[in-house]
């Protein structure tokens, strides 16, 4: 991940990422491809809460 979280005065780190979705384009993607994208995102979201992977980052 290229983004770096800024250190706060309390010493905690926080990074907020925001995305904008073009819903018209999303709806034009075939249903099976949309489902594949959602499945990949859900897998990424599950691993994101686990913290850093040793030896990476």
N, C-alpha and C positions, 0 to 999 in steps of 0.2 A: 504494500500500500504506500503510495507516494505522499499522501497527506500526512502532516505532522500535527499532533494536538498541541495546543498552547498550554503552558503551565500556568495555573491560576495562582493567586496570592496564597492560597491555603496549601499549595503543593500538589494538588490533584490535577490530573490531566483529563481533558474532555475534548472530543472531536465530534462535531455535528456535520453530517453530510446530508445534503438535500438534492433531490432529483425532481425534474419536471417531466411529466409523462404526456406525450402527444397522443391523446386518447383516440383521435381519428385514425392515426397510423396504426396504433395497437389493434384496433378493431379490424383493420385490413389484413392483419397477419392470420394465416390459417389457424384454426382452433387447435390442431395437434401441435403446431409449433409454439403457440402461446402456452399450452400446458407444459411443454418441455422447458420453456423459459421459467415458468413459475416453479416447476420442480427443482430446477437448478438454483433459483433464488432461495427457495426454502432450505435446501441443503447448505447453502452458504450462510444463511441466517443462523442455522443450528450450530455451525462451527464457530461463528463469530463470537458467541457468548462464552466460549471455552477459554478465551485468553490466548496469549501468544504460544506459538508452537516452538518448542526448544530447538535452537539451531537456525531459526528463521527470524528475519526482521531486525 
